[in-house]
Amino acid sequence: MTTSPHPGTARSSTGWSVAGLLLLVPTFVVAWLLVLSTERGSKCLTDGEGCSSVPYEDVYGCFFAALAAGALALLWPRTRWVVVRSGVVMLQWGAQLTMGALILTGA
């Protein structure tokens, strides 16, 4: 007998949270490499012209929000408030995907 009403959901949330944390830095790096590989990105890097109008505070805010939400989801007890824990994992992925999108809009 399990103590959790949804043991599969708790295990799944842990997997998604770990996957998000493992992919956070590669998402950040790959998105920036894609931006810098464009003509506009290289011009911004060399001349400081045509740079993205997206505030870097938003990008880094999403990065740290995804990091904090992922850590919170991992530290959250598996059997307590499984639905809230799943929501935190969705918030983590939402922040991470938003961060990637914000970086790529500067391309």
C-alpha positions as a Markdown table, in Angstrom:
| # | Residue | x | y | z |
|---|---|---|---|---|
| 1 | Met | 0.0 | 0.0 | 0.0 |
| 2 | Thr | 1.3 | 3.4 | -0.9 |
| 3 | Thr | 1.0 | 6.6 | 1.2 |
| 4 | Ser | 0.6 | 8.8 | -1.9 |
| 5 | Pro | -2.7 | 9.0 | -3.8 |
| 6 | His | -0.7 | 9.3 | -7.0 |
| 7 | Pro | 2.7 | 7.6 | -6.7 |
| 8 | Gly | 3.3 | 7.7 | -10.5 |
| 9 | Thr | 2.7 | 11.4 | -10.5 |
| 10 | Ala | 5.2 | 12.0 | -7.7 |
| 11 | Arg | 7.8 | 9.9 | -9.4 |
| 12 | Ser | 7.1 | 11.6 | -12.8 |
| 13 | Ser | 7.4 | 15.1 | -11.2 |
| 14 | Thr | 10.8 | 14.1 | -9.8 |
| 15 | Gly | 12.0 | 13.0 | -13.2 |
| 16 | Trp | 10.7 | 16.1 | -15.0 |
| 17 | Ser | 12.3 | 18.3 | -12.4 |
| 18 | Val | 15.7 | 16.6 | -12.6 |
| 19 | Ala | 15.5 | 16.7 | -16.4 |
| 20 | Gly | 14.8 | 20.4 | -16.3 |
| 21 | Leu | 17.7 | 21.1 | -14.0 |
| 22 | Leu | 20.0 | 19.1 | -16.1 |
| 23 | Leu | 18.9 | 20.9 | -19.3 |
| 24 | Leu | 18.9 | 24.4 | -17.8 |
| 25 | Val | 22.5 | 25.4 | -18.5 |
| 26 | Pro | 22.6 | 23.6 | -21.9 |
| 27 | Thr | 19.4 | 25.5 | -22.9 |
| 28 | Phe | 21.0 | 28.8 | -21.9 |
| 29 | Val | 24.3 | 28.1 | -23.7 |
| 30 | Val | 22.8 | 26.6 | -26.9 |
| 31 | Ala | 20.3 | 29.5 | -27.2 |
| 32 | Trp | 23.1 | 32.0 | -26.9 |
| 33 | Leu | 25.2 | 30.2 | -29.4 |
| 34 | Leu | 22.3 | 30.2 | -31.8 |
| 35 | Val | 21.9 | 33.9 | -31.3 |
| 36 | Leu | 25.6 | 34.7 | -31.7 |
| 37 | Ser | 25.9 | 32.6 | -34.8 |
| 38 | Thr | 23.5 | 34.9 | -36.7 |
| 39 | Glu | 24.8 | 38.0 | -38.5 |
| 40 | Arg | 22.9 | 40.3 | -36.1 |
| 41 | Gly | 24.3 | 38.5 | -33.1 |
| 42 | Ser | 27.9 | 38.6 | -34.3 |
| 43 | Lys | 27.5 | 42.3 | -35.2 |
| 44 | Cys | 26.2 | 42.9 | -31.7 |
| 45 | Leu | 29.1 | 41.0 | -30.2 |
| 46 | Thr | 31.8 | 42.8 | -32.3 |
| 47 | Asp | 30.4 | 46.3 | -32.8 |
| 48 | Gly | 27.7 | 46.6 | -30.2 |
| 49 | Glu | 25.1 | 47.3 | -32.8 |
| 50 | Gly | 21.7 | 45.6 | -33.4 |
| 51 | Cys | 21.7 | 44.0 | -30.0 |
| 52 | Ser | 18.5 | 42.5 | -28.6 |
| 53 | Ser | 16.0 | 44.8 | -26.9 |
| 54 | Val | 15.1 | 42.1 | -24.5 |
| 55 | Pro | 16.3 | 43.2 | -21.0 |
| 56 | Tyr | 18.9 | 40.8 | -19.7 |
| 57 | Glu | 17.3 | 41.0 | -16.2 |
| 58 | Asp | 14.3 | 39.2 | -17.7 |
| 59 | Val | 16.5 | 36.4 | -19.1 |
| 60 | Tyr | 18.4 | 35.9 | -15.9 |
| 61 | Gly | 15.2 | 36.2 | -13.8 |
| 62 | Cys | 13.7 | 33.3 | -15.8 |
| 63 | Phe | 17.0 | 31.4 | -15.4 |
| 64 | Phe | 17.0 | 31.8 | -11.6 |
| 65 | Ala | 13.3 | 31.2 | -11.3 |
| 66 | Ala | 13.7 | 27.9 | -13.2 |
| 67 | Leu | 16.6 | 27.0 | -10.9 |
| 68 | Ala | 14.7 | 27.8 | -7.8 |
| 69 | Ala | 11.5 | 26.0 | -8.9 |
| 70 | Gly | 13.5 | 22.9 | -9.8 |
| 71 | Ala | 15.3 | 22.9 | -6.5 |
| 72 | Leu | 12.0 | 23.4 | -4.6 |
| 73 | Ala | 10.4 | 20.5 | -6.6 |
| 74 | Leu | 13.3 | 18.2 | -5.7 |
| 75 | Leu | 13.3 | 19.2 | -2.0 |
| 76 | Trp | 9.5 | 19.0 | -1.7 |
| 77 | Pro | 8.3 | 15.8 | 0.0 |
| 78 | Arg | 7.0 | 13.3 | -2.5 |
| 79 | Thr | 3.9 | 12.4 | -0.7 |
| 80 | Arg | 2.8 | 15.9 | 0.4 |
| 81 | Trp | 0.7 | 18.0 | -1.9 |
| 82 | Val | 1.5 | 16.2 | -5.1 |
| 83 | Val | -0.6 | 18.5 | -7.2 |
| 84 | Val | 1.3 | 21.6 | -5.9 |
| 85 | Arg | 4.6 | 19.9 | -6.5 |
| 86 | Ser | 3.5 | 19.1 | -10.1 |
| 87 | Gly | 2.6 | 22.8 | -10.5 |
| 88 | Val | 6.1 | 23.8 | -9.3 |
| 89 | Val | 7.6 | 21.6 | -11.9 |
| 90 | Met | 5.4 | 23.2 | -14.6 |
| 91 | Leu | 6.5 | 26.6 | -13.4 |
| 92 | Gln | 10.1 | 25.4 | -13.7 |
| 93 | Trp | 9.6 | 24.3 | -17.2 |
| 94 | Gly | 7.6 | 27.4 | -18.1 |
| 95 | Ala | 10.4 | 29.7 | -16.8 |
| 96 | Gln | 13.0 | 27.6 | -18.6 |
| 97 | Leu | 11.2 | 27.7 | -21.9 |
| 98 | Thr | 10.5 | 31.4 | -21.5 |
| 99 | Met | 14.2 | 32.0 | -20.9 |
| 100 | Gly | 15.1 | 30.2 | -24.1 |
| 101 | Ala | 12.5 | 32.1 | -26.1 |
| 102 | Leu | 13.6 | 35.5 | -24.7 |
| 103 | Ile | 17.2 | 34.7 | -25.7 |
| 104 | Leu | 16.2 | 33.5 | -29.2 |
| 105 | Thr | 14.1 | 36.6 | -29.8 |
| 106 | Gly | 17.4 | 38.6 | -29.9 |
| 107 | Ala | 18.5 | 36.6 | -33.0 |
